[in-house]
Amino acid sequence: MHLTQSTDLALRVLMLLAARNERRSAADLAERLQVAPQHMAKIVQRLRRDGFVATTRGRGGGVVIADGVTATPVGEIVRVLEGPGEAVECDDPPCPLRGGCRLRGALRAAQEAFLASLNQVRLGDLVTDPLEPVLLSLAPPAPAAASSAEEGL
């Protein structure tokens, strides 16, 4: 299954918000994820409408993850963001094989298996301890420290 770019970015926004559990502006989120501010505004608006984030306007305002969202299975979040669509569209235009085709059912089963697999992971599982800013730093990982055996050489 292929996730839309909007779903991908929405998941990344949720991860950023969950990692620090602090209020961020949409502009900050756009900058961190390297997307246009207008596009981020649409993503934040969608996340708010779906109940994944809360927003406040004005001084000290911004975006914060909604209560309980870190305990939500990722498959449920993806299901909400992607909507009820199927992996393939058989009706528009109408497929001539539609009457006896088994592909649609197989793809539907694969899509459900994909979402069931994602349901094994909760959003909070995707972020590290809030005191450990390694995940989501968006910087390359630091080189591993030399072992004590190497230091003695």
C-alpha positions as semicolon CSV with decimal commas, in nm:
position;residue;x (nm);y (nm);z (nm)
1;M;0,000;0,000;0,000
2;H;0,121;0,347;-0,079
3;L;0,051;0,628;0,167
4;T;-0,025;0,973;0,032
5;Q;0,229;1,247;0,093
6;S;-0,028;1,418;0,315
7;T;-0,059;1,110;0,539
8;D;0,318;1,073;0,554
9;L;0,361;1,436;0,662
10;A;0,072;1,412;0,909
11;L;0,237;1,111;1,076
12;R;0,565;1,302;1,095
13;V;0,387;1,601;1,253
14;L;0,231;1,373;1,513
15;M;0,570;1,217;1,585
16;L;0,733;1,558;1,629
17;L;0,459;1,672;1,863
18;A;0,464;1,346;2,060
19;A;0,843;1,343;2,095
20;R;0,857;1,662;2,300
21;N;0,493;1,708;2,403
22;E;0,525;2,082;2,360
23;R;0,334;2,343;2,163
24;R;0,477;2,425;1,821
25;S;0,372;2,669;1,555
26;A;0,264;2,547;1,213
27;A;0,548;2,755;1,069
28;D;0,800;2,572;1,290
29;L;0,657;2,235;1,184
30;A;0,678;2,339;0,818
31;E;1,039;2,444;0,860
32;R;1,136;2,127;1,048
33;L;0,974;1,903;0,785
34;Q;1,082;2,120;0,491
35;V;0,738;2,179;0,342
36;A;0,557;2,493;0,234
37;P;0,381;2,671;0,523
38;Q;0,053;2,667;0,329
39;H;0,075;2,290;0,290
40;M;0,153;2,247;0,660
41;A;-0,145;2,464;0,751
42;K;-0,370;2,224;0,559
43;I;-0,217;1,922;0,731
44;V;-0,255;2,076;1,076
45;Q;-0,614;2,171;0,995
46;R;-0,688;1,812;0,894
47;L;-0,523;1,672;1,207
48;R;-0,729;1,911;1,419
49;R;-1,051;1,817;1,242
50;D;-0,975;1,446;1,296
51;G;-0,903;1,507;1,667
52;F;-0,531;1,423;1,661
53;V;-0,411;1,771;1,759
54;A;-0,544;2,077;1,936
55;T;-0,467;2,427;1,813
56;T;-0,484;2,771;1,967
57;R;-0,444;3,105;1,796
58;G;-0,260;3,415;1,900
59;R;0,032;3,482;2,127
60;G;0,148;3,160;2,290
61;G;-0,071;2,961;2,052
62;G;0,025;2,675;1,829
63;V;-0,027;2,305;1,779
64;V;-0,015;2,038;2,048
65;I;-0,087;1,667;2,031
66;A;-0,435;1,582;2,162
67;D;-0,480;1,383;2,480
68;G;-0,448;1,008;2,433
69;V;-0,320;1,020;2,074
70;T;0,019;0,872;2,165
71;A;-0,166;0,555;2,273
72;T;-0,347;0,530;1,939
73;P;-0,243;0,246;1,706
74;V;-0,070;0,381;1,394
75;G;-0,299;0,171;1,171
76;E;-0,603;0,353;1,310
77;I;-0,439;0,689;1,242
78;V;-0,353;0,586;0,885
79;R;-0,707;0,454;0,830
80;V;-0,852;0,793;0,932
81;L;-0,603;0,993;0,726
82;E;-0,626;0,778;0,413
83;G;-1,003;0,739;0,426
84;P;-1,212;0,444;0,315
85;G;-1,057;0,406;-0,030
86;E;-0,924;0,082;-0,169
87;A;-0,582;0,003;-0,313
88;V;-0,727;-0,005;-0,665
89;E;-1,020;0,171;-0,824
90;C;-1,237;-0,076;-1,013
91;D;-1,541;0,142;-1,074
92;D;-1,412;0,463;-1,236
93;P;-1,367;0,389;-1,517
94;P;-1,551;0,058;-1,486
95;C;-1,316;-0,237;-1,524
96;P;-1,434;-0,495;-1,779
97;L;-1,298;-0,775;-1,557
98;R;-1,500;-0,661;-1,257
99;G;-1,754;-0,945;-1,265
100;G;-1,511;-1,234;-1,220
101;C;-1,197;-1,064;-1,094
102;R;-1,037;-1,185;-0,773
103;L;-0,766;-0,918;-0,765
104;R;-0,982;-0,664;-0,583
105;G;-1,046;-0,904;-0,294
106;A;-0,680;-1,000;-0,270
107;L;-0,573;-0,636;-0,263
108;R;-0,840;-0,555;-0,004
109;A;-0,705;-0,837;0,216
110;A;-0,349;-0,710;0,169
111;Q;-0,456;-0,358;0,265
112;E;-0,624;-0,488;0,581
113;A;-0,310;-0,689;0,667
114;F;-0,099;-0,375;0,619
115;L;-0,319;-0,175;0,856
116;A;-0,336;-0,463;1,106
117;S;0,044;-0,471;1,109
118;L;0,055;-0,097;1,178
119;N;-0,197;-0,148;1,458
120;Q;0,074;-0,342;1,644
121;V;0,254;-0,009;1,693
122;R;0,122;0,286;1,890
123;L;0,222;0,640;1,798
124;G;0,413;0,674;2,125
125;D;0,623;0,370;2,028
126;L;0,764;0,568;1,733
127;V;0,932;0,833;1,945
128;T;1,212;0,807;2,195
129;D;1,213;0,931;2,549
130;P;1,135;1,306;2,547
131;L;1,465;1,371;2,724
132;E;1,656;1,193;2,446
133;P;1,633;1,415;2,135
134;V;1,800;1,165;1,900
135;L;1,490;1,072;1,705
136;L;1,342;1,353;1,503
137;S;1,650;1,573;1,518
138;L;1,648;1,551;1,137
139;A;2,027;1,558;1,150
140;P;2,256;1,270;1,053
141;P;2,340;1,045;1,349
142;A;2,663;1,121;1,530
143;P;2,949;0,878;1,469
144;A;2,968;0,600;1,725
145;A;3,208;0,657;2,011
146;A;3,536;0,471;1,990
147;S;3,556;0,165;2,210
148;S;3,798;0,159;2,502
149;A;4,005;-0,105;2,320
150;E;4,053;0,129;2,027
151;E;4,142;0,418;2,257
152;G;4,430;0,219;2,402
153;L;4,594;0,178;2,061
